[in-house]
Amino acid sequence: MLDEMSRGELMKNEESFSPFYNSFLSLCKRDGLTPTAAARNAGIASGAPTAWKKGSVPKPEQRKRLCDLFDVSEDILLGYKKE
């Protein structure tokens, strides 16, 4: 579970991130995960969220794993649609 400080860190400066990363943060928050924990749970390197935060987008296989982890469509994961 996330403590209050971690929750604040997840949402800090959210508006300046890419649609994908904003969606990723929201899904992490919904499921009580940190970005690093979500990546690990999906079998993705724990450093990947740092690259995503800087604007890169996960590779197709990583997107599939994240969609499976969060049980959402790729459109929701990428921020094209809201849940």
FENVENVEN-V183764 format. One record per pair of residues at least 4 apart in sequence whose ideal C-beta (glycine too) atoms are under 8 Angstrom apart, sorted by the first residue. I is the first residue (numbers start at 0). J is the second residue. If there is no record, write none. Layout:
I:J
I:J
This chain:
0:31
1:5
1:6
1:9
1:28
1:31
1:32
1:33
2:6
3:7
4:8
5:9
5:33
6:10
6:28
7:11
9:13
9:24
9:27
9:28
9:33
9:34
10:24
10:28
12:16
13:21
13:24
14:21
16:20
16:21
16:24
16:52
17:21
17:51
17:54
17:56
17:78
18:22
18:77
18:78
18:79
19:23
19:51
19:56
19:57
19:76
19:77
19:78
20:24
20:51
20:52
20:54
21:25
21:78
22:26
22:75
22:76
22:77
22:78
23:27
23:34
23:37
23:48
23:51
23:65
23:76
24:28
24:34
25:29
26:30
26:37
26:65
26:69
26:71
26:75
26:76
27:32
27:33
27:34
27:36
27:37
29:69
30:37
30:69
32:36
32:37
32:40
33:37
34:38
34:48
34:51
34:52
35:39
35:45
35:48
36:40
37:41
37:48
37:65
37:68
37:69
38:43
38:44
38:45
38:47
38:48
39:43
39:45
40:68
41:61
41:64
41:65
41:67
41:68
42:64
43:47
43:57
43:61
43:64
43:65
46:50
47:51
47:57
47:61
48:52
49:53
50:55
51:55
51:56
51:57
56:62
56:77
57:61
57:62
57:65
58:62
59:63
60:64
61:65
62:66
62:73
62:76
62:77
63:67
63:73
64:68
65:69
65:76
66:70
66:71
66:72
66:73
66:76
69:76
71:75
71:76
71:82
72:76
72:80
73:77
74:79
74:80
75:79
75:80
75:81
75:82
